[in-house]
């Protein structure tokens, strides 16, 4: 496998976060790489490491040394850096020839998310052996894939039912987006680059959502000690953020409704209807209790 990746580069790709990457986003094949690059460009922060894997050399030179360091080329000696042209057996062999080096690039990551567009030789042929290898390392693996467009023809490479079941067994999540669902957002006969660009964007946005806890960690949920629910915590003087409420705030949790003075109307005849005194507030006439709320300041 030809790659310029080194551990110093991969472990410092996210300047905002110290330590080893928590998550690796792997773009597999041309379409998968486009989706992964989209995520890195628009959401690339936090403990996220990007790798781009293919059996074909990149058609454009890398924008920088760091961009070049993210690329993995599987099976140069087998495919000659020219891709597999729909030959999924060749693609699988290309990965297996470099699987040990691939594993080294994963390092100490805690989660692997693979983006891939099915239908070509590389994506479809490499996906299962790659997931099997990563799962064998003990890594949780998520796969986000897309089916081919119908206009690509029936000769596009498909996963067998057995392969799908195997991927579902190995992956924490195996999500497949139907490319044809995008047809309604494009002209009847879309330009090929537009169609695949839309697909990469869709894959990228869904991948970003799946990686949200790694890209932008979620806030800690409110916890209340020795309580089964926020309502119980509130009744004990604990606010929604787990902080003790001030005495004034605790007093505001409880409403005491006594009989109210009718003021200037106390010397007049009450307004009655069907035996009810309409001058008395409705909640008192009907015996309705008032929810004290969550007690937040």
C-alpha positions, 0 to 999 in steps of 0.5 A, spaced: 500 500 500 502 506 498 501 512 503 504 517 506 501 517 512 505 517 519 503 517 526 505 524 528 500 527 522 494 523 523 494 524 531 494 531 530 489 532 524 485 536 529 488 541 532 483 543 537 483 536 541 489 533 544 490 526 544 489 520 540 483 520 535 477 517 538 473 516 531 476 515 524 472 517 518 474 512 512 471 514 505 472 508 501 472 508 493 471 515 489 464 516 491 465 514 499 471 519 499 467 525 496 462 524 502 468 523 507 471 529 504 465 533 504 464 532 512 471 533 513 471 540 510 464 542 513 464 539 520 472 537 521 473 538 528 473 534 534 476 527 535 475 526 528 481 523 523 479 522 516 482 517 511 480 516 504 481 509 501 481 507 493 484 502 488 485 508 483 490 514 484 487 521 485 485 524 479 487 531 482 493 533 486 493 533 493 491 541 495 497 540 501 501 535 504 496 534 510 491 532 504 496 527 501 497 524 508 490 522 508 490 517 502 490 510 502 492 506 495 490 499 496 493 494 491 498 498 487 501 492 484 495 488 483 491 494 480 496 498 478 493 504 481 488 505 476 482 502 479 478 495 479 473 497 473 467 493 476 472 487 478 470 486 485 474 480 486 480 484 484 478 489 489 478 484 495 485 482 493 487 489 493 485 490 500 487 483 503 494 485 500 495 491 504 490 490 510 495 489 515 498 496 513 491 499 513 490 496 520 496 500 522 493 507 520 487 506 525 491 506 531 488 507 537 481 509 534 475 507 538 470 507 532 470 507 525 465 510 520 465 507 513 462 511 507 461 508 500 457 508 494 455 501 492 456 499 484 463 500 483 468 494 484 472 498 489 467 500 494 463 493 493 469 489 493 473 492 499 467 493 503 466 486 507 473 484 507 475 491 510 469 491 515 471 484 517 478 486 518 476 492 523 471 488 527 476 483 528 481 488 531 475 489 536 473 496 533 465 498 533 464 499 525 458 503 522 457 503 515 453 508 511 452 506 504 448 508 498 445 504 492 447 505 485 442 510 481 437 506 476 440 510 470 447 507 471 444 500 468 443 493 471 450 491 470 452 495 476 455 491 482 451 489 487 452 486 494 449 479 495 443 478 500 449 473 504 453 479 504 448 484 507 446 479 512 454 479 514 455 486 514 449 487 519 452 482 523 458 485 524 456 493 524 453 496 530 449 500 524 449 498 517 445 504 513 443 504 506 441 510 502 437 509 496 440 513 490 434 514 486 430 517 492 434 523 489 431 523 483 425 527 485 430 533 486 433 533 479 432 534 472 429 528 469 435 526 465 440 529 470 448 530 468 452 525 471 456 530 475 450 533 478 447 526 480 453 524 484 455 530 487 448 530 490 449 523 492 456 525 496 452 531 499 447 526 502 452 521 504 456 527 507 450 530 511 448 523 514 455 521 516 456 528 519 449 526 523 452 520 525 458 522 528 455 528 531 458 526 538 465 526 536 465 532 531 461 536 536 460 533 543 453 533 546 452 536 553 451 532 559 444 530 560 441 533 567 442 528 572 439 528 579 442 524 585 438 520 589 432 521 584 428 517 579 426 523 575 427 531 574 420 532 577 422 528 584 429 532 584 425 539 583 421 537 589 427 536 593 430 543 591 434 541 585 434 544 579 434 542 572 441 542 571 443 539 578 444 545 582 441 546 589 436 552 588 436 558 593 431 558 598 427 563 594 427 559 588 424 553 593 419 557 595 416 559 588 416 551 587 409 551 591 403 555 590 398 556 596 392 559 594 387 561 599 380 564 599 381 571 595 378 578 597 373 580 592 375 587 593 370 593 591 366 587 589 365 584 596 359 589 598 355 587 592 351 581 590 356 576 586 355 574 579 352 567 579 350 562 574 347 555 575 348 556 582 356 558 581 359 565 584 363 567 577 367 572 581 371 567 584 377 565 580 375 559 575 381 554 578 378 555 585 371 554 583 373 547 580 378 545 585 384 545 579 391 545 582 396 549 579 403 545 576 409 548 579 413 547 573 420 545 573 423 550 579 428 553 574 431 560 576 
